[in-house]
Amino acid sequence: MKDPAYGTLKKKIVFYDSDKRYADLKIRLEYDGLSQAKFFRGILTGYLLQDPDILNFVDKMKAEKHKNSSIKKRNKKSRALISEGTEALNRLLLDEDEIENIFDILEKEETSI
């Protein structure tokens, strides 16, 4: 019998916090109509996919922990690199009209053969 493929096993992520903060979290989640699982998975996904809003918050957390300028400079440089990469990716991606034009050209080529 083969082992399950990497990425399919479930792992538990656990941490402790105060009872007050737990109660406050439950109240906020109820108010926003979110489950704990959906909330934490959403935050984790945003972090892993480098969502700019999540990364801005992480930068604030890092700046609070490390009150020196080298962290701020590194954060700024990292954010600039991510922004440049996103812009480059967007320049390379085709929009719906461009894709439609390509298919039209291919169709014309195919009918002329």
N, C-alpha and C positions, 0 to 999 in steps of 0.2 A: 504494500500500500504506500502510495506517494504522500510526502508531506504537503500540506496546503501551500499554494503559491504565496510568495512574499506579498504583503499588502492586503491579504484577506483575513488574517488573524485579528481578533478583537483584543485590544489592550485597554486596561483601566488606567485612567489618570486621576490621581487623588491628591488633595492637599487639605490642610486644616486652616480654619479661620475661626473667629469668635462667633458665639451664638447670636449676638446682636447683628453682626454683618450678614450672617446666614439668613436671619429673619428679614433684614432689609432687602437682601437679594431676592428672596422668595416674593416679597411684596412687590418689588419693582418688576420682576418677571411676570407676575400675575397681572399687574397693571398693563404691561406691554403685550400680554398674550403670548408669552414665550415659555417654553419649558427650559429647565436647566440644561438639558442635553442640547437642544437646538441653539441656545445662547452660546454655550462654550464651544460647540462644534463650529458655529459661525465665526466666532472670534478666532479660533484656531485656523480655520480656512483662510480668513482674511490675512492673518499673519503669515501663513505659509505661502500664499499667493502674492504677498507684498502689496496688499491694498494700501494705497497712500494714506487713507484716514487712520487705519490701524497703525501703520508705521509712524505717523506723526505722534500718536499717543505713546508708542513704545519709545520714541526719541525723548519725549518729555520724561518718561520714567527713568531712562538712562541718564538724562541730565540731572535729575534729582539725586540719583544714586552717586554719580560721579560729577562732582561740582568743579571739574576742571575744563579748560578750553580745548584740550586735545580731543575729548569725546565729542564736543560740539562741532569741531572742525571735521572730524571723521563722519559724524551724522550728516552734516551738510554735504560733504563730498559723496557719501553713499546715496543720499537722496537725489543729488544731481545726476549721478550715474544711472540710477533707476529711471529718472525722468527722461534722460537721453535715450535709454534703451526702449522705453515705451514709445517715444516719438519716432524712433527709427522703425520699430515694428509697425506702427500705424502708417508710416509712409510706404511700407512694403505691402501692406494688406490692400486688397482690392475691395472697392465698394460694390454694391449690387449692380449698378449701371455698367461698371467696367467688366464685371463677370458676364453680364448679359451680352455686351459687345463682343467679348471673346467667343461666346457660344454662337453668336450670329456669324462671325467671321468663319468659324470652323464649319458651320452648317453650309455657308456659301461655298467654301472650299470643297466640301464633300459632294455637293450637288453639281459642281463644275467638273468633277472627275469622271 
